[in-house]
Amino acid sequence: MQAVTGLRERKKSQTRVVIAETAAELFRRHGFDAVTVESVAQAAGVSKKTVFNYFPTKEDLVFDRTEDRLSGLLAAVTERDEQTTVLESFRTLVLAQSNQLSRLRDEMADGSDGFLDLVRRNPSLQRRIHEINADLTRQLAAALAAEAGTPADDPLVLVVAGTLIGAQRAMYLRLRELAARPTSDAWVVRQHRRDTNRIFDQLRDGLSTFPS
């Protein structure tokens, strides 16, 4: 039974990836507004209902990595070892963004900014990304509150959650910017590491030393 369940989960994961990748290619070629869910379903070889089973809205097809991002955020809090602070766990999480460098460079190979260009051109996608970031902040705050033994609406955990997610997002955007430059992968990784450590060192030391 376990093997059957594992196979079913792998097939579901594969279907989700196929739908997301198909949608991304159609959006890149034709623009978000010109592509319908029906056309995504047809190109992916699934039914429209199947698309909605995995992605409740058309906008969610663009943000297909949200679940992975949430899992990473929560794991940085709940799965760290006892000797690792939340801040250092998040430093490690952000440093690992450089593992996405090859994918980012492939995505921007045509000279566009890929995903970000798509979002910038569409108000509904801009609204959706704000909603996603707000939801991620709430869920991260709840995880932090559980660790700290404080209420989930404690303003301190809300500020900490917003700060950590802000640092993660800022460094991801910075990585995309660096990836677009005609430089070596090794140089981009070094810059990403340097900038990430600067940010997390400042967060570790607090704002009392800023500006120095």
C-alpha positions as CSV (number, residue, x, y, z in Angstrom):
1,M,0.0,0.0,0.0
2,Q,2.8,2.4,0.8
3,A,4.4,1.8,-2.6
4,V,1.1,2.5,-4.3
5,T,0.6,5.7,-2.3
6,G,4.2,6.8,-3.1
7,L,3.6,6.2,-6.8
8,R,0.3,8.1,-6.7
9,E,2.0,11.1,-5.0
10,R,4.9,11.1,-7.6
11,K,2.4,11.1,-10.4
12,K,0.5,14.0,-8.8
13,S,3.7,15.9,-8.4
14,Q,4.7,15.2,-12.0
15,T,1.3,16.3,-13.3
16,R,1.5,19.6,-11.3
17,V,5.0,20.3,-12.8
18,V,3.8,19.6,-16.3
19,I,0.8,22.0,-15.9
20,A,3.0,24.7,-14.4
21,E,5.7,24.5,-17.0
22,T,3.1,24.4,-19.8
23,A,1.4,27.5,-18.4
24,A,4.7,29.3,-18.0
25,E,5.7,28.7,-21.6
26,L,2.3,29.8,-22.9
27,F,2.3,33.0,-20.7
28,R,5.9,33.8,-21.9
29,R,4.9,33.4,-25.6
30,H,1.4,35.0,-25.6
31,G,1.1,37.0,-22.3
32,F,-1.0,36.3,-19.3
33,D,-4.3,37.8,-20.5
34,A,-4.3,36.1,-23.8
35,V,-3.9,32.6,-22.4
36,T,-7.0,30.8,-21.0
37,V,-7.1,27.9,-18.5
38,E,-8.7,25.8,-21.2
39,S,-5.7,26.4,-23.5
40,V,-3.3,25.5,-20.6
41,A,-5.2,22.3,-20.0
42,Q,-5.3,21.3,-23.7
43,A,-1.5,21.9,-24.1
44,A,-0.7,20.0,-20.9
45,G,-3.0,17.1,-22.0
46,V,-5.3,17.3,-18.9
47,S,-8.8,18.5,-18.3
48,K,-9.7,22.0,-17.1
49,K,-10.9,20.5,-13.9
50,T,-7.5,18.9,-13.3
51,V,-5.8,22.3,-13.7
52,F,-8.1,23.8,-11.1
53,N,-7.5,20.8,-8.8
54,Y,-3.8,21.9,-8.6
55,F,-4.2,25.6,-9.1
56,P,-7.4,27.2,-7.7
57,T,-7.1,30.3,-9.9
58,K,-5.4,31.3,-13.1
59,E,-3.1,33.6,-11.2
60,D,-1.8,30.6,-9.1
61,L,-0.4,29.1,-12.3
62,V,2.1,31.9,-12.3
63,F,3.0,31.4,-8.6
64,D,3.4,27.6,-8.7
65,R,6.4,27.6,-6.4
66,T,4.5,29.2,-3.5
67,E,4.0,25.9,-1.7
68,D,7.7,25.1,-1.9
69,R,8.6,28.6,-0.6
70,L,6.2,28.2,2.3
71,S,7.6,24.7,3.1
72,G,11.1,26.2,3.2
73,L,10.1,29.1,5.4
74,L,8.4,26.8,8.0
75,A,11.2,24.3,7.9
76,A,13.7,27.0,8.7
77,V,11.9,27.5,11.9
78,T,10.6,24.0,12.9
79,E,13.3,21.7,11.5
80,R,16.5,23.5,12.6
81,D,18.6,21.9,15.3
82,E,18.7,23.2,18.8
83,Q,22.0,24.9,18.4
84,T,20.9,26.9,15.4
85,T,19.0,30.2,15.8
86,V,16.1,31.1,13.6
87,L,18.2,33.9,12.1
88,E,21.0,31.6,11.2
89,S,18.6,29.1,9.8
90,F,17.2,31.8,7.5
91,R,20.8,32.9,6.5
92,T,21.3,29.3,5.3
93,L,18.0,29.3,3.5
94,V,18.8,32.6,1.7
95,L,22.4,31.5,0.8
96,A,20.8,28.4,-0.8
97,Q,19.0,30.6,-3.3
98,S,22.2,30.6,-5.4
99,N,21.3,27.0,-6.3
100,Q,18.6,28.4,-8.6
101,L,21.2,30.4,-10.7
102,S,21.2,28.1,-13.7
103,R,17.4,28.1,-13.8
104,L,17.2,31.9,-13.5
105,R,19.7,32.3,-16.3
106,D,17.8,29.9,-18.6
107,E,14.6,31.8,-17.8
108,M,16.2,35.1,-18.8
109,A,18.1,33.8,-21.8
110,D,15.8,35.8,-24.2
111,G,16.8,39.1,-22.6
112,S,13.6,39.5,-20.6
113,D,13.2,39.3,-16.8
114,G,10.9,36.3,-17.3
115,F,8.5,35.9,-14.3
116,L,9.0,39.4,-13.0
117,D,8.2,41.0,-16.4
118,L,5.0,39.0,-16.5
119,V,4.0,40.1,-13.0
120,R,4.9,43.8,-13.6
121,R,2.7,43.9,-16.7
122,N,-0.4,42.5,-15.0
123,P,-2.3,44.2,-12.1
124,S,-4.1,41.0,-11.1
125,L,-0.7,39.3,-10.7
126,Q,0.6,42.2,-8.7
127,R,-2.3,41.9,-6.4
128,R,-1.9,38.2,-6.1
129,I,1.8,38.4,-5.2
130,H,1.0,40.9,-2.4
131,E,-1.7,38.5,-1.1
132,I,0.8,35.6,-1.2
133,N,3.5,37.5,0.6
134,A,1.0,38.6,3.3
135,D,-0.2,35.0,3.8
136,L,3.4,33.7,4.0
137,T,4.1,36.4,6.6
138,R,1.1,35.3,8.7
139,Q,2.0,31.6,8.5
140,L,5.6,32.3,9.3
141,A,4.5,34.5,12.3
142,A,2.3,31.7,13.6
143,A,5.3,29.3,13.4
144,L,7.5,31.8,15.2
145,A,4.9,32.4,17.8
146,A,4.6,28.7,18.5
147,E,8.3,28.4,19.0
148,A,8.4,31.5,21.3
149,G,5.3,30.5,23.2
150,T,3.6,33.8,22.4
151,P,0.2,34.7,20.7
152,A,0.3,34.6,16.9
153,D,-0.8,38.3,16.8
154,D,2.1,39.4,18.9
155,P,3.5,42.4,17.1
156,L,7.1,41.3,17.7
157,V,6.7,38.0,15.9
158,L,4.8,39.8,13.0
159,V,7.7,42.2,12.7
160,V,10.3,39.4,12.8
161,A,8.4,37.4,10.2
162,G,8.0,40.4,7.9
163,T,11.8,41.1,8.3
164,L,12.8,37.6,7.5
165,I,10.6,37.3,4.5
166,G,11.6,40.7,3.3
167,A,15.3,39.7,3.5
168,Q,14.6,36.5,1.6
169,R,12.7,38.3,-1.1
170,A,15.2,41.2,-1.4
171,M,18.0,38.7,-1.9
172,Y,16.1,36.7,-4.4
173,L,15.4,39.8,-6.5
174,R,19.1,40.8,-6.1
175,L,20.1,37.3,-7.3
176,R,17.9,37.7,-10.4
177,E,19.6,41.0,-11.1
178,L,23.1,39.5,-10.8
179,A,22.1,36.5,-12.9
180,A,21.2,38.9,-15.8
181,R,24.7,40.2,-16.0
182,P,27.3,38.8,-18.4
183,T,29.4,37.4,-15.6
184,S,30.5,33.9,-14.4
185,D,28.4,31.8,-12.1
186,A,31.2,31.8,-9.6
187,W,31.2,35.6,-9.4
188,V,27.4,35.7,-8.9
189,V,27.5,33.2,-6.1
190,R,30.3,35.1,-4.4
191,Q,28.3,38.3,-4.6
192,H,25.2,36.6,-3.4
193,R,27.0,35.2,-0.4
194,R,28.7,38.5,0.5
195,D,25.4,40.4,0.3
196,T,23.5,37.8,2.2
197,N,26.1,37.7,5.0
198,R,26.1,41.5,5.2
199,I,22.3,41.6,5.7
200,F,22.2,38.8,8.2
201,D,25.1,40.1,10.1
202,Q,23.3,43.4,10.4
203,L,20.1,41.7,11.6
204,R,22.1,39.7,14.1
205,D,23.8,42.8,15.5
206,G,20.6,44.9,15.5
207,L,19.8,48.3,14.2
208,S,21.7,50.1,16.9
209,T,24.9,50.0,14.7
210,F,23.2,51.2,11.6
211,P,24.5,53.4,10.1
212,S,27.9,52.8,11.5
